[in-house]
Amino acid sequence: MAPADDLRFDPWNPAFVADPYPAYAELRERGRVIYYEPTDQWLVPHHADVAALLRERRLGRTYQHRFTHEDFGRTAPPAEHEPFHTLNDHGMLDLEPPDHTRIRRLVSKAFTPRTVERLKPYVRDLAAELVDRLVAAGGGDLLTDVAEPLPVAVIAEMLGIPEADRAPLRPWSADICGMYELSPSEETAANAVRASVEFSDYLRELIAARRKEPGDDLVSGLIEAHDEGDRLTEQEMISTVVLLLNAGHEATVNATVNGWWALFRNPDQLAALRADHALVPSAVEELMRYDTPLQLFERWVLDDIEIDGTTIPRGAEIAMLFGSANHDPAVFDDPGRLDLTRADNPHISFSAGIHYCIGAPLARIELAASMTALLERAPALALAAEPRRKPNFVIRGLEGLDVVV
């Protein structure tokens, strides 16, 4: 273990957030695990360790299936944050077996490969329509005009949320996801609580309506999903729908704008992609690796674990650095180079193990559809102004991406 008091790793520094990769290289040189006092976390920067720890059962997204807050040496969240935690803690991303196993199995019954495959024509048509509007306007903000509306509309369509009800979905999601940043402020927490209440109230009404009149949608499927007498509770359904919406578009939105910003900074790769649209599938994977939308993923230590001779005690928190792992030269040849033809690309942007992203196939379809539509319908797409990064580090993206066509 190496001390971290002189590291350039600084998740609140805009310069670091703009380009964390040099600091990650420094972390990897320091060792396999580094204690970071500002967040009271153990940073894990190497690909092999991150990949192994994502499958490690001595770690968990929660500890409450085994310990009370007091037993675990942690303080319970403030009572005023309860609506957020009720919503968050009943979603499968923040549960461990056996609850995680049960809920994921039931959700998988509704979220099938056939369901995702059936959406392909809708995704392609919507991507083309959004890009056509961008072209007709002579350009605009790629974030708000294409990157955001596509995945939000797709997951809302999948869930069966009426078009007239969709406007608050993205703001609710953004406010809730603010709590996943490191040391969120009280203002962030208050916004997340409000959004959690409003979103939950809306979904409670939607679920009640679907119970009376089921449709051919994911919410109806979740209501009907059962196995050996097991069903989702109403809270589990609400939490699952919110998770599917948030995870189903936050990463895709950021991957889209991060990806195009990377292409504009690497004109040789953009030219190669324009010359050969068959590169789109490998380009999607490489752009997910090159500028990872989710930079950090946290796990609690449920039982003492040793990493490179350092014992990490029960009750500690490990922060796995996806962005660093995806730039590890032990796994990726010349990782700082964008290479859209990269064949061997075991990036971990969709996580691994039991928490591997259930929506990864849908995300790939959306990213490929928007990229293809932009290549075909806006072949001269160019950057209009240098973008600004959002201040967020964990879920990392841009404030906007102004383009001309």
N, C-alpha and C positions, 0 to 999 in steps of 0.2 A: 504493500500500500504506500502511496505517496501523498504528502500533504498537499492541500489545494489552496493555500493562502495566497499564492502568487500566480494563480492560473488566470488566463484570459477568459475562461468560461464565466459569463456574466449575463444570465437570461433577461435582465432588466435593462441592459445597455443596447440602445438602438443600433450601434455599430456592430455589436456581436450578433444581434438578431438578423441584420442585413446579410451577414456572411459568417455563420458559426463554424465553417469547415476548417479554417486554420486552427482554431481553438480545439476542435475535436482531434486534430492530428497531434497536438500537444498532449491532450489527455491520453491518447493511445500510447504515446511514448512514455508517459509517467507510470503506466501500469494497467492492470486489468480491473482494478476497483479503486476509486478515489473518494474519500469522504469529503462532502461539500457542506460546510457548516451553515451557510446562509439559509439553506432549505432543510438541513438535518437529513440529508439523503446520501446514499452511496451510489456514485455515478459508475455506470458500466459502459465503456465505449467500444469494446471489440465485438465484431460480428459473431464469432464463435461463442462467446459468453452470452451475448444477448439471445442468440438462437437457442442455446441450451436452457437459459433461465426462463424463457417463455414457456418451456415444457416442464419446468421444475415444480413438483407438487409441494415442496417446502415453502413455496411462495404463493401468495394469493392476492387477488384484487380486493378482497375483503378479509377481515379476521373475525367478523361477528358470528360466523357459523361455529367458531371454536372458543372464542374468548369474549368477555365483556371489555368495554373500554378500559376499565380500571385494571383488570387482569393483564391486559396487553400493554399497560403503561402509557395509555393515550387518553386524551381528554375528549369527552363526548362533544359533538358539534353544538353550537348555541341553539337554544330552543327555537329562536326566530328563524333559523335556517331549515327547520323540520320539513316544510313542503318540498324543498329541493331534494333533501336526502331520501324522503319517502319515494319520490319519483325515481331518483338515480339508483337507489339501493335495491330496487326490485327489477332492474333490467339485467339481462344475462351477462352483460359486459362486466358488471360489478358483483357478480355472484360466483360462488365456487360450488363444486359438487357437494351434495347431490342436487341442490336446487338448480344449478347451472345446467346440469345434464338433462334434467326433466324439462326445463323451459326451452333449451335449444332443440331438443328432440321434437317438442310440440310445435315450435316456430318453424322448424324445417319441414313439417308436414304442409304448412301453408306457403312457405317461401321455397318453392321447388325450382330445379333447373328449368322445368317446362314453363313455369310462371315467368321466369326471367327471359327465356327464349321467346316467349309469346310477345314480349314488349319490344323486341328488336325493331319491327317496322315503325312502331310509334316513336321510338327514340330517334331513329334515322329521319323520319319526316319532321319531327319537332326541331331537331338540330338544323335541318335544311331551312325550315321556316325562320328560325331565329337568325341564322346567318344571312338569309336573303334580306331581312329587315335591316341588318347592320350594313349591308352593301347599299341598299336603297338610300340609307341616311348618309352615305359617304364615310362611314366609320362611327366610332363611339367608344364606349367603355366595354371592353371584352368581358369584364367581370359581371357587370349588371345586365348586359345585353345578351350574353350567351352562357357564360360559365355558371351563373346562379340560376336563371330560370329553367335550364334544361333538367338538372337532377332534381330540383324541387318539384317540378311538374311531374317528372317520372315517378318519384316515390309517392307523391300525392295521388297520382292516377292508380298506382299499384295498391295503395291503401284504401282507395275509394273515397278520398276527401273531395267533396264537390269543388269545382273551380271557383265558385263565388266565395269559398271559405279559405282560400289558400294564401291570401295576402299576409296574415300574421305569422305564417309558418317559419319563414326565414328569420324575422326578428326574434321570435320565441327561441328558436334554435341558437342564434348567436348569443342571446342573454344567458341561456342555460350553459352553453359551452364555455362561457367566460369563467365558470367555476373550475374548469380543468387546468387553468393556468397556475403557475407557481405562486403561492401566497396571494390569492385574490383579495381585492379591497372589499370593504363593507358595502360600498356602492355596487360593486360587481355582484356581491352576494344578494343584496336587496333586489337587484334586477333579475337575478336567477330565480329567486323565490317567487317574485311576481309572475314571471313567465311560466314557472312550474305550475302555479295555481291556475292561471288562465288556460294553459294548454291542457292540463288535466281535466278541468271543467268542460272544455270543448269536447275532448275525447270521450268523456263519460256520456255526454249526450249522443255522440255519434255511435258509440257502442250500443246504447239503448235502442237507437233507431234501427241498427243492423240486426239486433236480436228480433225485432218485430218483422223486419223485411230484409232478410239476407240478400246479399248481392254477390256478384262474381268478383270479389275483391279480397284483399289480404285481411282487412279487419273482420269480415265475415268468416274467412278461413281460420283466423285465430279463435273466434268464438266457437267454431265447430271442431277445432283440433282437440283430439283426446287420444289417450293411449292407456289401456289397462285401468280405466277409471280416473286417470289423471286429466285434469283440465287446467287451463290458465285461470287464475283468479282475475277479478276485474282490475286490480292494481297491477298485476303482472302484465295484463294486456295493455294497459295505459303506458306502463314503463317500456314495454317492448316496442310499441308504436313510436314513442318519442325517440327511443334509441335508433330504430330503423330510419326515422326521418333525419335525425341529427347526423348519425354516422353515414347515412345514405346520401348525404349531399355535402357535408362540410369538407370531407377529404377530396371529393371530386371537384368541388369549386376551386379549392386551393391548388390541387394538382393541375387543373386546366390553366390557371393564370401563371402559376410558378413555371409550368412547362413552356408556355409561349414566351414568357420573359427569358427563359433559358435559351430557347431557339433564336430569339432576336439577338442575344448576346453571342451566339455561335452560328454566324451566317453560313458557314460551310455545311453545317448539319441541316440547317433549314433548306438550303439549296438542294441537298441530297434527298431530303424528304419530298420536296416539291417535284423533283425529277422522278421519284419512284414512290408512289403512294402505297406500294406493297410493304413499305417499311413501317406503316402505321402501328401494327401490333407490337413490334420490338421497340418502336419509339415510345409508346405508352409505358412500357416496362422501364425503359431507360430513364425517362423523365421522372417517373415515380421514384427511382433510385437517386437520381442526380440532385433533386431538390425536394426532399421528402416532406409531404404535407404534415404528418404527425411526427414531431421530432423526439418526443420523450414519452415513455410509457412506464407507469409506476406499479410496483408490487410491494406488498407487505411481507416481511420475513416471519413465517409462522413457526418455524423451527430453525435453530442455529444452522448456518450454512457457511462453508469455507470457500473462499475464492482466492486462489493464488497465495495460500498461506495465511490469509486474513479471515478471521472468524467474524461474520456479520451476525449479531445476536438477534434472537427473537424480539419482535417489537420494532425493529429498525425498518426503514423504507429504502428500497432499491429503485433507482431511476435508470431505466435502460434507454440508452441514447440511440434511437433508430437512425437518425441522420448521420451519426458517427459510424455506426455499424455498416451503413450503406456506402460509406467511403473508406472502408478498411482495405488497405492495399494487400493484406493477406488473402483476401477473397476476390477483389476486383482489380484487374490490371489497369494501372493508370486511372485511379478512381476519380480524380479531379477533371478528367476529360469527358465531355459529353460525346458518346458514341452510340448513335441510333442503330448500329448494326451489332451491338454487343449481344453475343449469343448466350454466353453463360452468365446469367443475371439473377442470382438467388437473393434478390433484395427482400427485406422484411417489412416493407411498407404496409402490408396487410396483417402484420403480426404473425403468430405461429402458435401451435399447440391448441388447447381447447378454446382459446379466445381468438382463433383465426377469424378474420372478417367474413361473416356469412354473406355479406353483400359484395364481395370482391368480383364475382362474375358480372354483376350489374354495373359496377363502377367501370370495369374494363370496357363494357359495351358503350357506356355513355362517353367515356374519354375518346374511344375510337370514333364514335359517331360525330362528335363535335370537331375533332381534328380533321376527319375526312371532309366534312361539310365546309370547313374553312379553307382547306387546300383546294377543293374543287370549285367553290363558289366565290372565294375571295383570294385568288392566286397571287395578288400583289399586296396582300396584307402587310402593313408596316407599322412600326412603333411611332406614335405621335408625340409622346413625351415620356421621359424616364419616370417609372412608377415609384410610389412610396410604399415601404413595408408597413404592415400593421405592427403595433407594438407587441403583439402576442408572440411568444416563443414556442409553446407546446404545440398549438395548432397554428402553423406558420403560413402566412399568405400575404397578399398585397391589398392595399386600400382600393386599388383600381388598376386597369391596364388600358390606357387610351391608345386607340389604333386608327389608322386610315386605310382605305381600301383602294 
